[in-house]
Amino acid sequence: MSSNRRFAFHGLGAALSNLLLATLFIAFAYAHLQSFLVQPRLSLLLIVAVEGLVAVMLIIRREPDRTWHGWKTWVATSIGTFAPMLLRPTDASADLLVGQVLQVLAFGLQIAAVLSLNRSFGLLPAHRGVKSDGLYRWVRHPLYSTYLVAHLGYLANNMSVQNVLVLTVVTSFQVVRILQEEQLLGEYPDYARYAVGTRWRLIPSVW
């Protein structure tokens, strides 16, 4: 197979993979849109907006310079990314104020973080350059920080045993993903310099 054909085949495979991932996020957004139409709640509408944005970014993202494809990274990435799709809204008639505040804050910051990444958005540990402005001045993984806040808000508004178990597993694997990403990115001098200047990974003054 010629190099041009291999390149075209790789490009087609990447495009189909991105489309499949985007479809999963759209399906998750659709489930919450259906719930919103039955019982309008601000948090549900915000989830639809954020998941829709992620789906778009998955479709338009650029290929990384380097990606880790080991089985450990695939396990951590798959569980951390897709396990939240097991979350389900409860039949609560309204959101709690604390849940609304947490989710509005988290989704606003999450949109800012995703837009900051732009076409550098990804799932597996990869090198697409180093972001150091915006939210990245405060923590090295602001998108994961927004996930944590959003999940706490979601749980406040949709308390159930299933949701508690799902988020416990998800949070554990998000930490694993952070460590895996830093192991890869730490090999690049530009990221090593950035890590020295931005001390905290996930929560300022904590970790």
Buried (B, 14 or more C-beta within 10 A) or exposed (E): EEEEEEEEEEEEEEEEEBEEBBEBBBEBBEBBBEBBEEEEBBBBBBBBEBBBBBBBBBEEBEEBEEBBEEEEBEEBBEBBBBBBBBBEBEEBEEBBEEBBBBBBBBBEBBBBBBEBBEEBBBBBBBBBEBBBEBBBEEBBBBBBBBBBBBBBBBBBBBEBEEBEEBBEBBBEBBBBBBEBBBEBBEEBEEBEEBBEEBEBBBBEEEE
